[in-house]
């Protein structure tokens, strides 16, 4: 591929989401004058770019995921350790 060109190849991907989330995505896409698929791709690309800008935050997320925390708030003791305090 030449420098400065974008790969326009697309694949089909199926996901399961709640109906209320689907409705929100469709409304946001319509307001942005995009297809639902185009809007989802744009949001994901933006999210990935943001994660790449914050390597420390990405590492914390991976630690939480490996501990079964996922998107949950970190335990209070972890917050205290980050702030250098021993309180819980």
Phi, psi and omega in degrees: 000141181284152178297136178088357177258150182256139176286117183266006178295135179233149175242160176269135180225130178256137177226161175248126177222160178292149179303324181294325178291318178301316180299315179299315180298317180297319179294318179295319179296316180298317179296331180267004181056047179232162169285161178300316180298315179296321180294314179299317179298318180297316180296316179296317178299317179298316179297317179297316178301317180296319178297322180292334178284339186239075182298326180293318179295322179297318180297318178299319179297319179295321178297315180296319180295320180290339178266006180080016182276327181057233181271003182292159176294144179292151178301153183300325181295327177292319178299316180298318180297321180295327181272356179081021180249155178258008181279157178246000000 
